[in-house]
Amino acid sequence: MSASIKIRPVMAGDDYVVQVEGGFVRRTVPEDGLVIESDEREIFVPENIMKEALQRLESRRPQRARPHRIEQLELQDPPKEKTGR
């Protein structure tokens, strides 16, 4: 991937630049989220959409298989006290 990608968090009310036909326009962010900036454009992604995407990604990852057998730690018996009788 040769394009440079930057991700920055934005809060509702912040500005970001949108490419339109013939140039660029500055827009106000409607809600909290991320602005993903590449060499060609900036895209606003709302926070709830990003969270949903990350949850879907996590659910698609294979779950770690539980071991079939659990290894046990063998404890040694404490030394027996010697009596002097």
PDB file of N, CA, C and O in Angstrom:
ATOM      1  N   MET A   1       0.841  -1.161   0.000  1.00  0.00           N
ATOM      2  CA  MET A   1       0.000   0.000   0.000  1.00  0.00           C
ATOM      3  C   MET A   1       0.895   1.235   0.000  1.00  0.00           C
ATOM      4  O   MET A   1       1.663   1.441   0.940  1.00  0.00           O
ATOM      5  N   SER A   2       0.806   2.041  -1.022  1.00  0.00           N
ATOM      6  CA  SER A   2       1.697   3.190  -1.138  1.00  0.00           C
ATOM      7  C   SER A   2       1.076   4.474  -0.607  1.00  0.00           C
ATOM      8  O   SER A   2       1.791   5.445  -0.359  1.00  0.00           O
ATOM      9  N   ALA A   3      -0.247   4.498  -0.428  1.00  0.00           N
ATOM     10  CA  ALA A   3      -0.909   5.708   0.046  1.00  0.00           C
ATOM     11  C   ALA A   3      -0.636   5.924   1.529  1.00  0.00           C
ATOM     12  O   ALA A   3      -0.577   4.980   2.316  1.00  0.00           O
ATOM     13  N   SER A   4      -0.474   7.174   1.880  1.00  0.00           N
ATOM     14  CA  SER A   4      -0.293   7.531   3.276  1.00  0.00           C
ATOM     15  C   SER A   4      -1.671   7.682   3.910  1.00  0.00           C
ATOM     16  O   SER A   4      -2.521   8.404   3.387  1.00  0.00           O
ATOM     17  N   ILE A   5      -1.898   6.999   5.039  1.00  0.00           N
ATOM     18  CA  ILE A   5      -3.187   7.064   5.715  1.00  0.00           C
ATOM     19  C   ILE A   5      -2.970   7.582   7.125  1.00  0.00           C
ATOM     20  O   ILE A   5      -2.099   7.104   7.851  1.00  0.00           O
ATOM     21  N   LYS A   6      -3.774   8.564   7.501  1.00  0.00           N
ATOM     22  CA  LYS A   6      -3.732   9.119   8.854  1.00  0.00           C
ATOM     23  C   LYS A   6      -5.139   9.020   9.439  1.00  0.00           C
ATOM     24  O   LYS A   6      -6.131   9.240   8.744  1.00  0.00           O
ATOM     25  N   ILE A   7      -5.207   8.687  10.714  1.00  0.00           N
ATOM     26  CA  ILE A   7      -6.488   8.600  11.404  1.00  0.00           C
ATOM     27  C   ILE A   7      -6.433   9.558  12.580  1.00  0.00           C
ATOM     28  O   ILE A   7      -5.496   9.526  13.377  1.00  0.00           O
ATOM     29  N   ARG A   8      -7.452  10.417  12.683  1.00  0.00           N
ATOM     30  CA  ARG A   8      -7.466  11.338  13.808  1.00  0.00           C
ATOM     31  C   ARG A   8      -8.856  11.389  14.423  1.00  0.00           C
ATOM     32  O   ARG A   8      -9.862  11.404  13.713  1.00  0.00           O
ATOM     33  N   PRO A   9      -8.902  11.417  15.740  1.00  0.00           N
ATOM     34  CA  PRO A   9     -10.193  11.517  16.412  1.00  0.00           C
ATOM     35  C   PRO A   9     -10.733  12.942  16.314  1.00  0.00           C
ATOM     36  O   PRO A   9      -9.972  13.907  16.377  1.00  0.00           O
ATOM     37  N   VAL A  10     -12.039  13.066  16.160  1.00  0.00           N
ATOM     38  CA  VAL A  10     -12.689  14.373  16.112  1.00  0.00           C
ATOM     39  C   VAL A  10     -13.925  14.358  17.007  1.00  0.00           C
ATOM     40  O   VAL A  10     -14.556  13.320  17.209  1.00  0.00           O
ATOM     41  N   MET A  11     -14.247  15.504  17.525  1.00  0.00           N
ATOM     42  CA  MET A  11     -15.422  15.666  18.367  1.00  0.00           C
ATOM     43  C   MET A  11     -16.485  16.438  17.579  1.00  0.00           C
ATOM     44  O   MET A  11     -16.167  17.186  16.655  1.00  0.00           O
ATOM     45  N   ALA A  12     -17.727  16.248  17.953  1.00  0.00           N
ATOM     46  CA  ALA A  12     -18.818  16.975  17.297  1.00  0.00           C
ATOM     47  C   ALA A  12     -18.504  18.466  17.303  1.00  0.00           C
ATOM     48  O   ALA A  12     -18.142  19.032  18.334  1.00  0.00           O
ATOM     49  N   GLY A  13     -18.647  19.092  16.144  1.00  0.00           N
ATOM     50  CA  GLY A  13     -18.358  20.521  16.023  1.00  0.00           C
ATOM     51  C   GLY A  13     -17.016  20.829  15.393  1.00  0.00           C
ATOM     52  O   GLY A  13     -16.811  21.938  14.900  1.00  0.00           O
ATOM     53  N   ASP A  14     -16.079  19.858  15.396  1.00  0.00           N
ATOM     54  CA  ASP A  14     -14.788  20.057  14.733  1.00  0.00           C
ATOM     55  C   ASP A  14     -15.005  20.129  13.221  1.00  0.00           C
ATOM     56  O   ASP A  14     -16.049  19.715  12.718  1.00  0.00           O
ATOM     57  N   ASP A  15     -14.018  20.652  12.507  1.00  0.00           N
ATOM     58  CA  ASP A  15     -14.087  20.735  11.046  1.00  0.00           C
ATOM     59  C   ASP A  15     -13.233  19.661  10.403  1.00  0.00           C
ATOM     60  O   ASP A  15     -12.229  19.225  10.966  1.00  0.00           O
ATOM     61  N   TYR A  16     -13.652  19.234   9.200  1.00  0.00           N
ATOM     62  CA  TYR A  16     -12.821  18.382   8.369  1.00  0.00           C
ATOM     63  C   TYR A  16     -13.062  18.755   6.912  1.00  0.00           C
ATOM     64  O   TYR A  16     -14.066  19.393   6.594  1.00  0.00           O
ATOM     65  N   VAL A  17     -12.160  18.367   6.033  1.00  0.00           N
ATOM     66  CA  VAL A  17     -12.213  18.765   4.635  1.00  0.00           C
ATOM     67  C   VAL A  17     -12.792  17.624   3.808  1.00  0.00           C
ATOM     68  O   VAL A  17     -12.388  16.470   3.949  1.00  0.00           O
ATOM     69  N   VAL A  18     -13.746  17.967   2.941  1.00  0.00           N
ATOM     70  CA  VAL A  18     -14.376  16.988   2.058  1.00  0.00           C
ATOM     71  C   VAL A  18     -14.078  17.384   0.616  1.00  0.00           C
ATOM     72  O   VAL A  18     -14.212  18.546   0.233  1.00  0.00           O
ATOM     73  N   GLN A  19     -13.671  16.396  -0.172  1.00  0.00           N
ATOM     74  CA  GLN A  19     -13.415  16.670  -1.583  1.00  0.00           C
ATOM     75  C   GLN A  19     -14.741  16.660  -2.338  1.00  0.00           C
ATOM     76  O   GLN A  19     -15.532  15.725  -2.212  1.00  0.00           O
ATOM     77  N   VAL A  20     -14.969  17.689  -3.108  1.00  0.00           N
ATOM     78  CA  VAL A  20     -16.155  17.785  -3.956  1.00  0.00           C
ATOM     79  C   VAL A  20     -15.685  18.078  -5.378  1.00  0.00           C
ATOM     80  O   VAL A  20     -14.519  18.398  -5.609  1.00  0.00           O
ATOM     81  N   GLU A  21     -16.603  17.965  -6.313  1.00  0.00           N
ATOM     82  CA  GLU A  21     -16.234  18.225  -7.697  1.00  0.00           C
ATOM     83  C   GLU A  21     -15.703  19.649  -7.826  1.00  0.00           C
ATOM     84  O   GLU A  21     -16.399  20.612  -7.503  1.00  0.00           O
ATOM     85  N   GLY A  22     -14.497  19.770  -8.289  1.00  0.00           N
ATOM     86  CA  GLY A  22     -13.895  21.085  -8.485  1.00  0.00           C
ATOM     87  C   GLY A  22     -13.116  21.618  -7.297  1.00  0.00           C
ATOM     88  O   GLY A  22     -12.620  22.743  -7.349  1.00  0.00           O
ATOM     89  N   GLY A  23     -12.993  20.840  -6.225  1.00  0.00           N
ATOM     90  CA  GLY A  23     -12.205  21.353  -5.116  1.00  0.00           C
ATOM     91  C   GLY A  23     -12.521  20.681  -3.791  1.00  0.00           C
ATOM     92  O   GLY A  23     -12.844  19.495  -3.728  1.00  0.00           O
ATOM     93  N   PHE A  24     -12.419  21.472  -2.741  1.00  0.00           N
ATOM     94  CA  PHE A  24     -12.609  20.956  -1.386  1.00  0.00           C
ATOM     95  C   PHE A  24     -13.547  21.884  -0.622  1.00  0.00           C
ATOM     96  O   PHE A  24     -13.614  23.082  -0.895  1.00  0.00           O
ATOM     97  N   VAL A  25     -14.267  21.314   0.338  1.00  0.00           N
ATOM     98  CA  VAL A  25     -15.175  22.078   1.183  1.00  0.00           C
ATOM     99  C   VAL A  25     -14.904  21.695   2.628  1.00  0.00           C
ATOM    100  O   VAL A  25     -14.670  20.526   2.934  1.00  0.00           O
ATOM    101  N   ARG A  26     -14.937  22.677   3.509  1.00  0.00           N
ATOM    102  CA  ARG A  26     -14.773  22.411   4.936  1.00  0.00           C
ATOM    103  C   ARG A  26     -16.160  22.158   5.519  1.00  0.00           C
ATOM    104  O   ARG A  26     -17.078  22.960   5.346  1.00  0.00           O
ATOM    105  N   ARG A  27     -16.297  21.014   6.220  1.00  0.00           N
ATOM    106  CA  ARG A  27     -17.569  20.652   6.844  1.00  0.00           C
ATOM    107  C   ARG A  27     -17.387  20.493   8.343  1.00  0.00           C
ATOM    108  O   ARG A  27     -16.278  20.279   8.833  1.00  0.00           O
ATOM    109  N   THR A  28     -18.493  20.602   9.059  1.00  0.00           N
ATOM    110  CA  THR A  28     -18.484  20.406  10.506  1.00  0.00           C
ATOM    111  C   THR A  28     -18.844  18.964  10.803  1.00  0.00           C
ATOM    112  O   THR A  28     -19.769  18.409  10.210  1.00  0.00           O
ATOM    113  N   VAL A  29     -18.108  18.361  11.724  1.00  0.00           N
ATOM    114  CA  VAL A  29     -18.354  16.973  12.115  1.00  0.00           C
ATOM    115  C   VAL A  29     -19.672  16.931  12.903  1.00  0.00           C
ATOM    116  O   VAL A  29     -19.824  17.660  13.883  1.00  0.00           O
ATOM    117  N   PRO A  30     -20.628  16.083  12.485  1.00  0.00           N
ATOM    118  CA  PRO A  30     -21.927  16.049  13.155  1.00  0.00           C
ATOM    119  C   PRO A  30     -21.913  15.353  14.516  1.00  0.00           C
ATOM    120  O   PRO A  30     -22.760  15.633  15.364  1.00  0.00           O
ATOM    121  N   GLU A  31     -20.954  14.445  14.731  1.00  0.00           N
ATOM    122  CA  GLU A  31     -20.876  13.707  15.991  1.00  0.00           C
ATOM    123  C   GLU A  31     -19.445  13.227  16.192  1.00  0.00           C
ATOM    124  O   GLU A  31     -18.625  13.331  15.280  1.00  0.00           O
ATOM    125  N   ASP A  32     -19.138  12.705  17.371  1.00  0.00           N
ATOM    126  CA  ASP A  32     -17.795  12.198  17.658  1.00  0.00           C
ATOM    127  C   ASP A  32     -17.466  11.040  16.722  1.00  0.00           C
ATOM    128  O   ASP A  32     -18.341  10.254  16.359  1.00  0.00           O
ATOM    129  N   GLY A  33     -16.205  10.944  16.339  1.00  0.00           N
ATOM    130  CA  GLY A  33     -15.796   9.848  15.468  1.00  0.00           C
ATOM    131  C   GLY A  33     -14.343   9.981  15.049  1.00  0.00           C
ATOM    132  O   GLY A  33     -13.520  10.565  15.755  1.00  0.00           O
ATOM    133  N   LEU A  34     -14.052   9.429  13.892  1.00  0.00           N
ATOM    134  CA  LEU A  34     -12.696   9.459  13.338  1.00  0.00           C
ATOM    135  C   LEU A  34     -12.729  10.053  11.939  1.00  0.00           C
ATOM    136  O   LEU A  34     -13.681   9.846  11.186  1.00  0.00           O
ATOM    137  N   VAL A  35     -11.691  10.787  11.603  1.00  0.00           N
ATOM    138  CA  VAL A  35     -11.491  11.220  10.224  1.00  0.00           C
ATOM    139  C   VAL A  35     -10.315  10.427   9.696  1.00  0.00           C
ATOM    140  O   VAL A  35      -9.218  10.468  10.252  1.00  0.00           O
ATOM    141  N   ILE A  36     -10.556   9.710   8.622  1.00  0.00           N
ATOM    142  CA  ILE A  36      -9.514   8.906   7.980  1.00  0.00           C
ATOM    143  C   ILE A  36      -9.061   9.681   6.755  1.00  0.00           C
ATOM    144  O   ILE A  36      -9.841   9.938   5.838  1.00  0.00           O
ATOM    145  N   GLU A  37      -7.792  10.047   6.757  1.00  0.00           N
ATOM    146  CA  GLU A  37      -7.244  10.906   5.723  1.00  0.00           C
ATOM    147  C   GLU A  37      -6.248  10.125   4.878  1.00  0.00           C
ATOM    148  O   GLU A  37      -5.315   9.518   5.404  1.00  0.00           O
ATOM    149  N   SER A  38      -6.451  10.146   3.574  1.00  0.00           N
ATOM    150  CA  SER A  38      -5.493   9.534   2.651  1.00  0.00           C
ATOM    151  C   SER A  38      -4.940  10.638   1.760  1.00  0.00           C
ATOM    152  O   SER A  38      -5.286  11.808   1.929  1.00  0.00           O
ATOM    153  N   ASP A  39      -4.090  10.275   0.821  1.00  0.00           N
ATOM    154  CA  ASP A  39      -3.537  11.260  -0.103  1.00  0.00           C
ATOM    155  C   ASP A  39      -4.624  11.884  -0.961  1.00  0.00           C
ATOM    156  O   ASP A  39      -4.464  13.002  -1.451  1.00  0.00           O
ATOM    157  N   GLU A  40      -5.717  11.179  -1.145  1.00  0.00           N
ATOM    158  CA  GLU A  40      -6.763  11.625  -2.066  1.00  0.00           C
ATOM    159  C   GLU A  40      -7.968  12.275  -1.407  1.00  0.00           C
ATOM    160  O   GLU A  40      -8.597  13.146  -2.008  1.00  0.00           O
ATOM    161  N   ARG A  41      -8.314  11.865  -0.157  1.00  0.00           N
ATOM    162  CA  ARG A  41      -9.523  12.404   0.464  1.00  0.00           C
ATOM    163  C   ARG A  41      -9.566  12.166   1.955  1.00  0.00           C
ATOM    164  O   ARG A  41      -8.734  11.447   2.508  1.00  0.00           O
ATOM    165  N   GLU A  42     -10.551  12.779   2.608  1.00  0.00           N
ATOM    166  CA  GLU A  42     -10.817  12.565   4.012  1.00  0.00           C
ATOM    167  C   GLU A  42     -12.222  11.986   4.153  1.00  0.00           C
ATOM    168  O   GLU A  42     -13.154  12.419   3.476  1.00  0.00           O
ATOM    169  N   ILE A  43     -12.361  11.010   5.036  1.00  0.00           N
ATOM    170  CA  ILE A  43     -13.650  10.365   5.258  1.00  0.00           C
ATOM    171  C   ILE A  43     -13.952  10.422   6.747  1.00  0.00           C
ATOM    172  O   ILE A  43     -13.099  10.098   7.573  1.00  0.00           O
ATOM    173  N   PHE A  44     -15.165  10.833   7.086  1.00  0.00           N
ATOM    174  CA  PHE A  44     -15.592  10.848   8.476  1.00  0.00           C
ATOM    175  C   PHE A  44     -16.308   9.540   8.791  1.00  0.00           C
ATOM    176  O   PHE A  44     -17.199   9.130   8.047  1.00  0.00           O
ATOM    177  N   VAL A  45     -15.927   8.876   9.894  1.00  0.00           N
ATOM    178  CA  VAL A  45     -16.565   7.643  10.348  1.00  0.00           C
ATOM    179  C   VAL A  45     -17.087   7.894  11.763  1.00  0.00           C
ATOM    180  O   VAL A  45     -16.297   8.134  12.676  1.00  0.00           O
ATOM    181  N   PRO A  46     -18.425   7.840  11.959  1.00  0.00           N
ATOM    182  CA  PRO A  46     -18.970   8.042  13.296  1.00  0.00           C
ATOM    183  C   PRO A  46     -18.481   6.976  14.278  1.00  0.00           C
ATOM    184  O   PRO A  46     -18.206   5.839  13.893  1.00  0.00           O
ATOM    185  N   GLU A  47     -18.379   7.359  15.544  1.00  0.00           N
ATOM    186  CA  GLU A  47     -17.860   6.468  16.574  1.00  0.00           C
ATOM    187  C   GLU A  47     -18.646   5.161  16.659  1.00  0.00           C
ATOM    188  O   GLU A  47     -18.045   4.094  16.783  1.00  0.00           O
ATOM    189  N   ASN A  48     -19.977   5.223  16.594  1.00  0.00           N
ATOM    190  CA  ASN A  48     -20.773   3.989  16.725  1.00  0.00           C
ATOM    191  C   ASN A  48     -20.539   3.027  15.563  1.00  0.00           C
ATOM    192  O   ASN A  48     -20.587   1.813  15.758  1.00  0.00           O
ATOM    193  N   ILE A  49     -20.289   3.539  14.365  1.00  0.00           N
ATOM    194  CA  ILE A  49     -19.995   2.679  13.213  1.00  0.00           C
ATOM    195  C   ILE A  49     -18.633   2.006  13.397  1.00  0.00           C
ATOM    196  O   ILE A  49     -18.471   0.825  13.090  1.00  0.00           O
ATOM    197  N   MET A  50     -17.660   2.764  13.898  1.00  0.00           N
ATOM    198  CA  MET A  50     -16.322   2.199  14.130  1.00  0.00           C
ATOM    199  C   MET A  50     -16.386   1.108  15.181  1.00  0.00           C
ATOM    200  O   MET A  50     -15.775   0.052  15.013  1.00  0.00           O
ATOM    201  N   LYS A  51     -17.131   1.350  16.283  1.00  0.00           N
ATOM    202  CA  LYS A  51     -17.263   0.338  17.330  1.00  0.00           C
ATOM    203  C   LYS A  51     -17.899  -0.932  16.782  1.00  0.00           C
ATOM    204  O   LYS A  51     -17.444  -2.037  17.078  1.00  0.00           O
ATOM    205  N   GLU A  52     -18.948  -0.775  15.985  1.00  0.00           N
ATOM    206  CA  GLU A  52     -19.629  -1.939  15.403  1.00  0.00           C
ATOM    207  C   GLU A  52     -18.684  -2.729  14.499  1.00  0.00           C
ATOM    208  O   GLU A  52     -18.672  -3.959  14.532  1.00  0.00           O
ATOM    209  N   ALA A  53     -17.900  -2.027  13.701  1.00  0.00           N
ATOM    210  CA  ALA A  53     -16.956  -2.697  12.806  1.00  0.00           C
ATOM    211  C   ALA A  53     -15.901  -3.467  13.596  1.00  0.00           C
ATOM    212  O   ALA A  53     -15.549  -4.586  13.224  1.00  0.00           O
ATOM    213  N   LEU A  54     -15.393  -2.884  14.680  1.00  0.00           N
ATOM    214  CA  LEU A  54     -14.389  -3.562  15.500  1.00  0.00           C
ATOM    215  C   LEU A  54     -14.984  -4.776  16.217  1.00  0.00           C
ATOM    216  O   LEU A  54     -14.307  -5.792  16.372  1.00  0.00           O
ATOM    217  N   GLN A  55     -16.235  -4.682  16.652  1.00  0.00           N
ATOM    218  CA  GLN A  55     -16.891  -5.826  17.285  1.00  0.00           C
ATOM    219  C   GLN A  55     -17.075  -6.961  16.285  1.00  0.00           C
ATOM    220  O   GLN A  55     -16.871  -8.127  16.620  1.00  0.00           O
ATOM    221  N   ARG A  56     -17.460  -6.622  15.059  1.00  0.00           N
ATOM    222  CA  ARG A  56     -17.601  -7.656  14.017  1.00  0.00           C
ATOM    223  C   ARG A  56     -16.264  -8.317  13.705  1.00  0.00           C
ATOM    224  O   ARG A  56     -16.191  -9.531  13.515  1.00  0.00           O
ATOM    225  N   LEU A  57     -15.218  -7.516  13.654  1.00  0.00           N
ATOM    226  CA  LEU A  57     -13.884  -8.055  13.405  1.00  0.00           C
ATOM    227  C   LEU A  57     -13.502  -9.035  14.500  1.00  0.00           C
ATOM    228  O   LEU A  57     -13.016 -10.130  14.220  1.00  0.00           O
ATOM    229  N   GLU A  58     -13.723  -8.639  15.753  1.00  0.00           N
ATOM    230  CA  GLU A  58     -13.382  -9.500  16.882  1.00  0.00           C
ATOM    231  C   GLU A  58     -14.177 -10.796  16.853  1.00  0.00           C
ATOM    232  O   GLU A  58     -13.639 -11.856  17.172  1.00  0.00           O
ATOM    233  N   SER A  59     -15.448 -10.728  16.475  1.00  0.00           N
ATOM    234  CA  SER A  59     -16.280 -11.937  16.451  1.00  0.00           C
ATOM    235  C   SER A  59     -15.872 -12.899  15.330  1.00  0.00           C
ATOM    236  O   SER A  59     -16.154 -14.094  15.413  1.00  0.00           O
ATOM    237  N   ARG A  60     -15.221 -12.400  14.298  1.00  0.00           N
ATOM    238  CA  ARG A  60     -14.780 -13.264  13.196  1.00  0.00           C
ATOM    239  C   ARG A  60     -13.464 -13.963  13.477  1.00  0.00           C
ATOM    240  O   ARG A  60     -13.113 -14.928  12.797  1.00  0.00           O
ATOM    241  N   ARG A  61     -12.733 -13.484  14.470  1.00  0.00           N
ATOM    242  CA  ARG A  61     -11.461 -14.123  14.809  1.00  0.00           C
ATOM    243  C   ARG A  61     -11.730 -15.475  15.433  1.00  0.00           C
ATOM    244  O   ARG A  61     -12.661 -15.624  16.224  1.00  0.00           O
ATOM    245  N   PRO A  62     -10.921 -16.461  15.083  1.00  0.00           N
ATOM    246  CA  PRO A  62     -11.126 -17.776  15.691  1.00  0.00           C
ATOM    247  C   PRO A  62     -10.834 -17.715  17.183  1.00  0.00           C
ATOM    248  O   PRO A  62      -9.877 -17.077  17.623  1.00  0.00           O
ATOM    249  N   GLN A  63     -11.669 -18.384  17.939  1.00  0.00           N
ATOM    250  CA  GLN A  63     -11.467 -18.433  19.384  1.00  0.00           C
ATOM    251  C   GLN A  63     -10.314 -19.382  19.676  1.00  0.00           C
ATOM    252  O   GLN A  63     -10.147 -20.396  18.998  1.00  0.00           O
ATOM    253  N   ARG A  64      -9.526 -19.051  20.680  1.00  0.00           N
ATOM    254  CA  ARG A  64      -8.420 -19.937  21.049  1.00  0.00           C
ATOM    255  C   ARG A  64      -9.001 -21.228  21.588  1.00  0.00           C
ATOM    256  O   ARG A  64      -9.864 -21.222  22.465  1.00  0.00           O
ATOM    257  N   ALA A  65      -8.523 -22.315  21.060  1.00  0.00           N
ATOM    258  CA  ALA A  65      -9.010 -23.619  21.501  1.00  0.00           C
ATOM    259  C   ALA A  65      -8.524 -23.894  22.916  1.00  0.00           C
ATOM    260  O   ALA A  65      -7.374 -23.625  23.264  1.00  0.00           O
ATOM    261  N   ARG A  66      -9.417 -24.429  23.709  1.00  0.00           N
ATOM    262  CA  ARG A  66      -9.031 -24.801  25.067  1.00  0.00           C
ATOM    263  C   ARG A  66      -8.180 -26.059  24.999  1.00  0.00           C
ATOM    264  O   ARG A  66      -8.427 -26.926  24.160  1.00  0.00           O
ATOM    265  N   PRO A  67      -7.199 -26.172  25.855  1.00  0.00           N
ATOM    266  CA  PRO A  67      -6.370 -27.386  25.830  1.00  0.00           C
ATOM    267  C   PRO A  67      -7.213 -28.601  26.210  1.00  0.00           C
ATOM    268  O   PRO A  67      -8.110 -28.511  27.048  1.00  0.00           O
ATOM    269  N   HIS A  68      -6.916 -29.724  25.589  1.00  0.00           N
ATOM    270  CA  HIS A  68      -7.642 -30.958  25.878  1.00  0.00           C
ATOM    271  C   HIS A  68      -7.333 -31.462  27.275  1.00  0.00           C
ATOM    272  O   HIS A  68      -8.175 -32.079  27.928  1.00  0.00           O
ATOM    273  N   ARG A  69      -6.157 -31.202  27.710  1.00  0.00           N
ATOM    274  CA  ARG A  69      -5.717 -31.694  29.002  1.00  0.00           C
ATOM    275  C   ARG A  69      -5.017 -30.559  29.723  1.00  0.00           C
ATOM    276  O   ARG A  69      -4.181 -29.868  29.142  1.00  0.00           O
ATOM    277  N   ILE A  70      -5.346 -30.376  30.942  1.00  0.00           N
ATOM    278  CA  ILE A  70      -4.711 -29.327  31.717  1.00  0.00           C
ATOM    279  C   ILE A  70      -3.554 -29.934  32.488  1.00  0.00           C
ATOM    280  O   ILE A  70      -3.715 -30.910  33.222  1.00  0.00           O
ATOM    281  N   GLU A  71      -2.395 -29.341  32.308  1.00  0.00           N
ATOM    282  CA  GLU A  71      -1.231 -29.840  33.032  1.00  0.00           C
ATOM    283  C   GLU A  71      -1.358 -29.446  34.489  1.00  0.00           C
ATOM    284  O   GLU A  71      -1.785 -28.337  34.810  1.00  0.00           O
ATOM    285  N   GLN A  72      -0.990 -30.348  35.355  1.00  0.00           N
ATOM    286  CA  GLN A  72      -1.082 -30.089  36.780  1.00  0.00           C
ATOM    287  C   GLN A  72       0.303 -29.894  37.356  1.00  0.00           C
ATOM    288  O   GLN A  72       1.277 -30.516  36.933  1.00  0.00           O
ATOM    289  N   LEU A  73       0.356 -29.036  38.307  1.00  0.00           N
ATOM    290  CA  LEU A  73       1.596 -28.789  39.006  1.00  0.00           C
ATOM    291  C   LEU A  73       1.683 -29.786  40.149  1.00  0.00           C
ATOM    292  O   LEU A  73       0.796 -29.844  41.001  1.00  0.00           O
ATOM    293  N   GLU A  74       2.736 -30.557  40.165  1.00  0.00           N
ATOM    294  CA  GLU A  74       2.886 -31.551  41.219  1.00  0.00           C
ATOM    295  C   GLU A  74       3.597 -30.922  42.397  1.00  0.00           C
ATOM    296  O   GLU A  74       4.709 -30.409  42.271  1.00  0.00           O
ATOM    297  N   LEU A  75       2.949 -30.966  43.532  1.00  0.00           N
ATOM    298  CA  LEU A  75       3.533 -30.422  44.748  1.00  0.00           C
ATOM    299  C   LEU A  75       4.168 -31.540  45.545  1.00  0.00           C
ATOM    300  O   LEU A  75       3.616 -32.634  45.653  1.00  0.00           O
ATOM    301  N   GLN A  76       5.315 -31.262  46.093  1.00  0.00           N
ATOM    302  CA  GLN A  76       5.994 -32.265  46.907  1.00  0.00           C
ATOM    303  C   GLN A  76       5.455 -32.180  48.330  1.00  0.00           C
ATOM    304  O   GLN A  76       5.083 -31.111  48.812  1.00  0.00           O
ATOM    305  N   ASP A  77       5.422 -33.346  48.992  1.00  0.00           N
ATOM    306  CA  ASP A  77       5.007 -33.361  50.388  1.00  0.00           C
ATOM    307  C   ASP A  77       6.055 -32.633  51.211  1.00  0.00           C
ATOM    308  O   ASP A  77       7.250 -32.724  50.929  1.00  0.00           O
ATOM    309  N   PRO A  78       5.608 -31.910  52.228  1.00  0.00           N
ATOM    310  CA  PRO A  78       6.594 -31.219  53.067  1.00  0.00           C
ATOM    311  C   PRO A  78       7.448 -32.246  53.808  1.00  0.00           C
ATOM    312  O   PRO A  78       6.963 -33.331  54.127  1.00  0.00           O
ATOM    313  N   PRO A  79       8.693 -31.926  54.082  1.00  0.00           N
ATOM    314  CA  PRO A  79       9.561 -32.879  54.789  1.00  0.00           C
ATOM    315  C   PRO A  79       8.975 -33.188  56.168  1.00  0.00           C
ATOM    316  O   PRO A  79       8.443 -32.311  56.848  1.00  0.00           O
ATOM    317  N   LYS A  80       9.090 -34.471  56.563  1.00  0.00           N
ATOM    318  CA  LYS A  80       8.567 -34.887  57.857  1.00  0.00           C
ATOM    319  C   LYS A  80       9.571 -34.511  58.931  1.00  0.00           C
ATOM    320  O   LYS A  80      10.784 -34.635  58.762  1.00  0.00           O
ATOM    321  N   GLU A  81       9.020 -34.051  60.037  1.00  0.00           N
ATOM    322  CA  GLU A  81       9.890 -33.637  61.141  1.00  0.00           C
ATOM    323  C   GLU A  81      10.392 -34.894  61.864  1.00  0.00           C
ATOM    324  O   GLU A  81       9.638 -35.836  62.109  1.00  0.00           O
ATOM    325  N   LYS A  82      11.653 -34.879  62.187  1.00  0.00           N
ATOM    326  CA  LYS A  82      12.252 -35.993  62.904  1.00  0.00           C
ATOM    327  C   LYS A  82      12.083 -35.762  64.397  1.00  0.00           C
ATOM    328  O   LYS A  82      12.292 -34.661  64.906  1.00  0.00           O
ATOM    329  N   THR A  83      11.709 -36.803  65.064  1.00  0.00           N
ATOM    330  CA  THR A  83      11.617 -36.706  66.537  1.00  0.00           C
ATOM    331  C   THR A  83      12.857 -37.341  67.128  1.00  0.00           C
ATOM    332  O   THR A  83      13.358 -38.333  66.598  1.00  0.00           O
ATOM    333  N   GLY A  84      13.350 -36.795  68.199  1.00  0.00           N
ATOM    334  CA  GLY A  84      14.587 -37.267  68.793  1.00  0.00           C
ATOM    335  C   GLY A  84      14.395 -38.411  69.774  1.00  0.00           C
ATOM    336  O   GLY A  84      15.351 -38.702  70.492  1.00  0.00           O
ATOM    337  N   ARG A  85      13.318 -39.054  69.873  1.00  0.00           N
ATOM    338  CA  ARG A  85      13.137 -40.123  70.834  1.00  0.00           C
ATOM    339  C   ARG A  85      13.485 -41.430  70.286  1.00  0.00           C
ATOM    340  O   ARG A  85      13.383 -42.440  70.983  1.00  0.00           O
TER     341      ARG A  85
END
